[in-house]
Amino acid sequence: MCRSIKTLRNSDVIASDEEIRAAARQFVRKVSGFGKPSSRHEAAFEVAVDEITLASQRLLESIAGNLVGAGHRAHAAATSS
């Protein structure tokens, strides 16, 4: 488990796009073993960050839609447009 990756869903606040992307970057760093990829690997690294960011956003939006509380529904509606 990546201990330095922040939990992105708390009981009352869902992470910002920047926080989601930062967590995706940390995950890719952990999986790849690169703190900063070489120029040779940078494109693949960034594609992985993009894909994980999108998957994480979809997951959090789906979870937010199922949580009780207007704040979650409002955030899910605002980010899905």
C-alpha positions in Angstrom: 0.0 0.0 0.0 1.2 3.5 -0.8 1.2 5.1 2.6 1.9 8.6 1.2 -1.2 8.6 -0.9 -3.9 10.8 0.7 -7.4 9.4 1.2 -9.5 11.3 -1.3 -13.0 10.7 0.1 -13.8 11.9 3.6 -17.2 11.9 5.2 -18.0 15.5 4.1 -15.5 16.5 1.4 -14.5 15.0 -1.9 -11.1 15.7 -3.3 -10.3 18.4 -5.8 -9.1 17.5 -9.3 -5.6 18.6 -8.3 -5.7 16.2 -5.3 -6.9 13.3 -7.4 -4.1 13.9 -10.0 -1.5 14.2 -7.3 -2.6 10.9 -5.8 -2.6 9.3 -9.3 1.0 10.6 -9.8 2.1 9.1 -6.4 0.5 5.8 -7.4 2.3 5.7 -10.7 5.6 6.6 -9.0 5.1 3.7 -6.6 4.2 1.2 -9.2 6.9 2.2 -11.7 9.6 2.8 -9.2 10.4 6.2 -10.8 10.3 9.3 -8.6 10.7 11.2 -11.8 10.8 9.3 -15.1 13.5 9.7 -17.6 12.6 11.5 -20.8 12.5 8.0 -22.4 9.7 6.9 -20.0 8.0 10.3 -19.4 5.2 9.8 -22.1 4.2 6.4 -20.7 4.3 7.8 -17.2 2.0 10.7 -18.0 -0.4 8.5 -19.9 -0.7 6.3 -16.8 -1.2 9.3 -14.5 -4.0 10.5 -16.9 -5.7 7.1 -16.9 -5.6 6.7 -13.2 -6.8 10.2 -12.6 -9.8 9.6 -14.8 -10.6 6.3 -13.2 -10.3 7.8 -9.8 -12.6 10.7 -10.7 -15.2 8.3 -12.0 -15.0 6.2 -8.9 -15.3 9.2 -6.5 -18.2 10.7 -8.5 -20.0 7.3 -8.4 -19.5 7.0 -4.7 -20.6 10.6 -4.1 -23.8 9.9 -6.0 -24.6 7.2 -3.5 -23.7 9.1 -0.3 -26.3 10.8 1.9 -25.9 14.6 2.1 -26.5 17.5 -0.2 -22.9 18.5 -0.3 -21.9 15.2 -2.0 -24.7 15.4 -4.5 -24.0 19.0 -5.3 -20.3 18.3 -5.9 -21.1 15.3 -8.0 -23.4 17.4 -10.2 -20.9 20.2 -10.5 -18.1 17.9 -11.6 -20.0 15.8 -14.0 -21.0 18.6 -16.4 
